[in-house]
Amino acid sequence: MPPDLGFGAVHDLAQLPPSKSHAQRMLLLAAFVPGVHKLRGIGAGLDVQATLRAIRALGATAEERGDVVHVRGIDCGAKPLQARVHCAENGTLLRSLGVIVPALGGAVALDADEALRRRPLQPLLDAWQALGVVHGTDWPLSTVAPAVPPALPQRVDGRVTTQVATGLLLALALRGGGSLVVESPGSRDYLQVTAAVLRDFGFAVDVRAQGADLAFAVRGAATRNAVLDVPRDPSARCFVLALAALQELAVPPVLAVADAAEHPDAAVDADFARLRARGDIVLEGLAGRPDSVPALAVAAAFRRGTTHMPGLSVLRGKESDRLDQLARGITACGASCHIEDEGLVVTGPLAPPGAPAVVDCAPDHRIVMALALLGTVLPAGIRLTHAACVAKSWPTFWDWLTRVAQVERAPA
């Protein structure tokens, strides 16, 4: 029998953190649109805090009043943009802001924590080359302000990351509109998040599929003094669904995410439904919602049968090599998990070790959260390193898990 969970506490979406995908895009737009914008429910995750520091460095003011941030946007034409920004581990900030500032005629120096420095950098360098921006290649990465704002590229490669494309779309809107084709985007729905935030700020955005590509047309002007609510995070919701799967509980429809329907992880319910099938199954298309994979993988470890999760090379370039981390972590917990053709193959059910599972995992928030959930069904529990890294996206994760699963957390 599974433990008696206090699972009713998670039926309220207010228990989930805000969507950092939406929050960061809102902050980056608000910083460059004159007026005072009220962003409600912005959250306290480390990525969001890094974005707040960045827009302040650029000259915007951002006053935090509880969970509401009042952003006074800057007038880009009043003085040249120039700032030094430390992105911490925030890849969206590095690749998006790194494009926006040069595209608006400014100069930026970008630094990052070691983990982010190791992540794929070439897409940003390619974007700078397309913009004709003079830049360095040693950390901190710095650009030289062009004499006039450069012409924006009409096409960008989206295979490795769509974060550069997000920066170009935001810059396109701030420059008065235009068109951009994103070639073969790996995470198409994250671009839909970008389009949704642009619409929230008053821009008109048309999106059309052109084979494997997405074509965007942006027009109109931004709404001054916007008042916006940040939706709850569908990626965090994946961990709620995974805990329910591990504990063989049903999650009521109140956990719907209609207010963030464009987020890729809003479509993960069908994947969790597939995990209830017997025998061997294949979960297709997960490369488009890579942040859901750790939660799905640990839920797959609990079921009887083999779950194939192909086409996940994109997980190699996240905060850690998530393919390797999941394979090692799930195996240590008593299921079979290995990498095959750049995907995961998970075979359950668990054969829990007699002693606590000990996993020296990377400081990757989604890996730590996923393996912690798996620990709730191990009789002797699990011991994880880097517990504090969950603050990147869900600072109150441990409070939530302790409350709903009645687990004991060892002292730090």
C-alpha positions in Angstrom: 0.0 0.0 0.0 1.3 3.5 -0.8 1.6 5.9 2.1 -1.4 8.0 3.1 -0.7 11.2 1.2 -1.9 14.6 2.0 -2.5 14.8 -1.7 -5.5 17.1 -1.5 -3.1 20.0 -0.9 -1.8 19.9 -4.5 -5.2 20.2 -6.1 -4.9 24.0 -5.9 -2.8 25.4 -8.7 -1.7 28.1 -6.3 0.6 25.5 -4.8 2.6 25.4 -8.0 5.3 28.0 -8.8 4.8 30.5 -11.7 5.9 29.6 -15.2 9.4 30.9 -15.5 9.1 30.7 -19.3 6.3 33.3 -19.2 7.8 35.3 -16.4 11.2 35.8 -18.1 9.7 36.8 -21.5 7.3 39.3 -19.7 10.2 40.8 -17.8 12.4 41.2 -20.9 9.6 42.9 -22.9 8.5 45.1 -20.0 12.1 46.3 -19.6 12.1 47.8 -23.1 8.5 49.2 -23.3 8.1 52.6 -21.8 5.5 52.9 -19.0 5.1 51.1 -15.7 4.0 47.5 -16.1 2.5 45.4 -13.3 3.5 41.7 -13.5 1.5 39.7 -10.9 2.7 36.3 -9.6 6.2 36.6 -10.9 7.8 34.1 -8.5 11.1 33.9 -6.6 12.9 31.3 -8.7 16.6 31.9 -9.3 16.2 32.2 -13.1 13.6 34.9 -12.6 15.8 36.7 -10.1 18.7 36.6 -12.6 16.4 38.2 -15.2 15.3 40.9 -12.7 19.0 41.8 -12.1 19.6 41.9 -15.8 16.9 44.4 -16.6 18.0 46.6 -13.8 21.5 46.6 -15.1 20.1 47.8 -18.5 18.4 50.7 -16.8 14.9 49.5 -16.1 13.5 49.8 -12.6 11.9 46.7 -11.1 10.2 47.1 -7.7 9.1 44.0 -6.0 6.0 44.3 -3.8 5.3 40.8 -2.5 4.7 38.6 -5.5 4.0 41.6 -7.8 6.8 43.4 -9.8 6.4 46.9 -11.1 8.7 47.4 -14.1 9.3 50.8 -15.5 10.6 50.2 -19.0 13.4 52.2 -20.6 13.2 54.3 -23.8 15.8 52.7 -26.0 16.1 55.8 -28.1 17.0 58.1 -25.2 20.5 56.7 -24.7 22.6 53.8 -26.0 22.0 50.5 -24.3 25.1 49.2 -22.4 25.2 46.8 -19.6 27.2 44.0 -17.9 24.9 41.0 -17.1 25.6 37.9 -15.1 23.2 35.2 -16.3 24.0 32.7 -13.5 22.6 29.4 -14.9 19.8 31.0 -17.0 20.1 29.9 -20.6 17.0 31.8 -21.7 18.5 35.0 -20.4 21.9 34.5 -22.0 20.7 33.6 -25.4 17.6 35.9 -25.6 19.0 39.1 -24.0 22.2 38.5 -25.8 20.3 39.0 -29.1 17.9 41.7 -28.0 20.5 44.3 -26.9 22.6 44.2 -30.1 19.5 44.1 -32.2 18.4 47.4 -30.5 21.8 49.0 -31.2 23.3 48.4 -27.8 26.3 46.6 -26.3 26.3 43.9 -23.7 28.9 41.9 -21.7 27.5 38.5 -20.6 28.9 36.2 -18.0 27.5 33.0 -16.5 28.1 30.2 -14.0 30.3 27.4 -15.1 27.4 25.1 -15.8 25.9 27.5 -18.3 29.3 28.2 -19.9 29.4 24.5 -20.8 26.0 24.6 -22.6 25.8 25.1 -26.4 27.0 28.6 -27.2 27.2 28.4 -31.0 23.6 29.5 -31.7 24.2 32.8 -30.0 27.5 33.3 -31.8 25.7 32.5 -35.1 23.1 35.1 -34.4 25.7 37.7 -33.7 27.3 36.9 -37.0 24.0 37.2 -38.8 23.4 40.6 -37.1 26.9 41.7 -38.2 27.8 42.4 -34.6 31.4 42.6 -33.5 31.9 40.4 -30.5 34.4 38.4 -28.4 34.5 34.7 -27.8 36.1 34.6 -24.4 34.1 34.9 -21.2 32.6 37.3 -20.4 31.2 37.5 -23.9 31.0 41.1 -25.1 29.6 42.9 -28.1 30.4 46.2 -29.6 27.6 48.7 -30.1 27.0 49.1 -33.9 26.8 52.6 -35.4 23.1 52.0 -36.2 20.8 49.1 -35.2 21.6 46.2 -37.5 19.3 44.6 -40.0 17.5 41.6 -38.4 18.0 38.2 -40.0 14.9 36.8 -41.7 15.8 33.2 -40.8 17.3 31.5 -37.8 18.2 27.8 -37.1 16.1 26.5 -34.2 17.3 22.9 -33.9 19.7 23.3 -30.9 17.7 25.9 -29.1 14.7 28.2 -29.7 16.0 30.8 -27.1 17.9 32.8 -29.8 14.7 32.8 -31.9 12.8 34.1 -28.9 15.3 37.0 -28.5 14.9 37.8 -32.2 11.1 37.8 -32.0 11.1 40.1 -29.0 13.6 42.4 -30.8 11.5 42.3 -33.9 8.4 43.5 -32.0 10.4 46.2 -30.3 11.8 47.4 -33.6 8.3 47.9 -35.1 7.5 44.4 -36.5 8.5 42.2 -39.4 8.9 38.5 -40.2 11.1 35.7 -39.0 11.3 32.0 -40.1 12.6 29.6 -37.4 14.1 26.6 -39.2 13.3 23.2 -37.7 12.6 24.4 -34.1 13.3 21.6 -31.6 10.8 23.1 -29.1 8.1 24.6 -31.2 5.7 25.3 -28.3 8.3 27.5 -26.5 8.0 29.8 -29.5 4.3 29.7 -29.0 4.9 30.9 -25.4 6.9 33.8 -26.9 4.1 34.6 -29.3 1.5 34.5 -26.5 3.5 37.0 -24.3 3.9 39.3 -27.3 0.1 39.2 -27.7 -0.3 39.9 -24.0 1.7 43.1 -24.6 -0.6 44.2 -27.4 1.4 43.0 -30.5 -0.3 41.1 -33.3 1.5 37.8 -34.0 0.7 35.4 -36.8 2.3 31.9 -36.8 2.3 29.6 -39.8 3.8 26.2 -40.2 6.0 25.8 -43.3 6.9 22.2 -43.4 9.3 21.7 -40.5 9.7 25.4 -40.0 7.6 28.1 -38.3 7.0 31.5 -39.9 6.2 34.4 -37.6 4.8 37.8 -38.6 4.8 40.5 -35.9 3.1 43.9 -36.1 1.6 46.6 -34.0 2.7 48.5 -31.0 3.1 47.6 -27.3 0.6 48.4 -24.7 2.0 50.9 -22.2 1.3 50.3 -18.5 0.4 46.6 -19.1 -1.1 44.6 -16.2 -0.4 40.9 -16.6 -0.7 37.7 -14.6 2.0 35.0 -14.8 0.4 31.6 -15.2 1.3 28.6 -13.1 4.1 26.4 -14.3 3.1 23.4 -16.4 6.6 22.0 -16.0 6.2 21.9 -12.2 2.8 20.3 -12.7 4.6 17.4 -14.4 6.0 16.5 -11.0 2.6 16.5 -9.5 1.4 14.1 -12.2 4.5 11.9 -11.7 3.9 11.7 -7.9 0.3 10.7 -8.6 1.5 8.0 -11.0 4.0 6.7 -8.5 1.4 6.6 -5.7 -1.3 5.1 -8.1 -3.6 8.0 -7.4 -5.9 9.9 -9.7 -5.3 13.7 -10.2 -8.6 15.6 -10.6 -9.2 18.0 -13.5 -8.8 21.0 -11.3 -5.1 20.7 -12.1 -5.8 21.9 -15.7 -3.4 24.5 -17.2 -5.8 26.3 -19.5 -4.1 29.7 -18.6 -0.8 28.4 -20.1 -2.2 26.1 -22.8 0.6 27.2 -25.2 3.3 25.8 -22.9 4.8 22.5 -24.3 4.3 20.7 -21.0 0.6 21.5 -21.0 0.3 18.5 -23.4 1.9 16.0 -21.0 -1.3 14.4 -19.7 -1.5 12.1 -22.7 2.0 10.8 -21.9 1.1 10.0 -18.3 -2.1 8.3 -19.5 0.1 6.1 -21.8 2.1 5.1 -18.8 -1.0 3.4 -17.4 -0.9 0.9 -20.2 0.4 -2.6 -19.7 3.5 -4.0 -21.4 6.0 -2.2 -23.6 5.2 1.3 -24.9 6.8 4.1 -26.8 6.4 7.8 -25.8 7.0 9.8 -29.0 7.7 13.5 -29.5 9.2 14.3 -26.1 12.0 16.4 -27.6 9.4 19.1 -28.0 8.7 19.1 -24.3 12.1 18.1 -22.8 11.5 19.5 -19.4 8.8 16.8 -18.8 11.1 13.9 -19.4 12.6 13.6 -15.9 9.2 13.3 -14.4 8.0 10.9 -17.0 11.1 8.8 -16.7 10.8 8.2 -12.9 7.1 7.4 -13.4 8.0 4.9 -16.1 10.4 3.2 -13.6 7.4 2.3 -11.4 5.4 0.5 -14.1 5.7 -3.1 -15.2 7.1 -3.1 -18.7 9.6 -1.2 -20.9 9.1 2.4 -21.8 11.0 3.7 -24.8 11.6 7.5 -25.0 13.4 8.1 -28.2 15.0 11.2 -29.8 16.2 13.0 -26.7 19.6 14.3 -27.7 18.4 17.8 -26.7 18.7 16.6 -23.0 22.4 16.4 -23.4 22.7 20.2 -23.4 20.5 21.1 -20.4 21.8 22.1 -16.9 23.4 18.6 -17.0 23.5 15.7 -19.4 20.0 14.6 -18.3 20.1 11.4 -20.3 23.1 10.2 -18.3 21.8 11.6 -15.0 18.4 9.8 -15.4 20.0 6.6 -16.5 22.3 6.5 -13.5 19.8 7.8 -11.0 16.9 5.5 -11.9 19.3 2.5 -12.0 20.5 3.3 -8.5 16.9 3.2 -7.4 16.3 -0.3 -8.6 14.9 -0.1 -12.1 16.6 -0.7 -15.4 17.4 2.5 -17.4 19.9 2.9 -20.2 20.6 5.2 -23.1 19.8 3.9 -26.6 20.1 5.9 -29.8 20.0 9.2 -27.9 16.9 8.2 -26.0 16.0 6.5 -22.8 14.8 2.9 -22.3 13.2 2.4 -18.8 12.2 -1.1 -17.6 10.3 -1.6 -14.4 9.0 -2.3 -11.9 11.4 -1.2 -9.3 13.4 -3.7 -7.3 14.2 -1.3 -4.4 17.5 -1.7 -2.7 17.4 -2.7 1.0 19.4 0.4 2.0 18.6 4.0 1.0 19.5 4.7 -2.6 22.4 7.0 -2.7 22.7 9.2 -5.8 25.5 11.7 -6.3 23.6 13.6 -9.0 24.4 16.9 -10.8 23.1 20.2 -9.4 20.2 20.1 -11.9 16.8 21.1 -10.5 14.7 18.8 -12.6 16.9 15.8 -12.0 16.9 16.3 -8.2 13.1 16.8 -8.1 12.4 13.8 -10.2 14.6 11.4 -8.2 13.2 12.8 -5.0 9.7 11.7 -6.2 11.1 8.2 -6.8 12.4 8.2 -3.3 8.8 8.4 -2.0 8.2 4.7 -3.1 11.5 3.3 -2.0 11.1 1.7 1.4 14.5 2.9 2.6 14.2 6.2 0.8 16.8 8.1 -1.2 19.8 10.3 -0.4 20.4 13.1 -2.9 23.1 15.7 -3.3 22.5 19.3 -4.3 19.0 19.6 -2.7 19.2 23.4 -2.9 19.3 23.6 -6.7 15.5 23.2 -6.9 15.4 27.0 -6.2 16.1 27.6 -9.9 12.5 26.9 -10.8 10.6 25.8 -7.6 12.0 27.3 -4.4 9.3 25.7 -2.2 9.5 22.2 -3.8 10.7 20.5 -0.6 8.0 22.2 1.5 5.4 20.9 -1.0 6.8 17.4 -1.1 7.1 17.2 2.6 3.5 18.3 3.0 1.8 16.2 0.4 3.9 13.0 0.6 4.6 13.1 4.3 8.3 12.5 3.7 11.2 13.4 6.0 13.9 15.6 4.7 17.4 15.1 6.3 18.9 18.3 7.7 21.0 20.3 5.2 
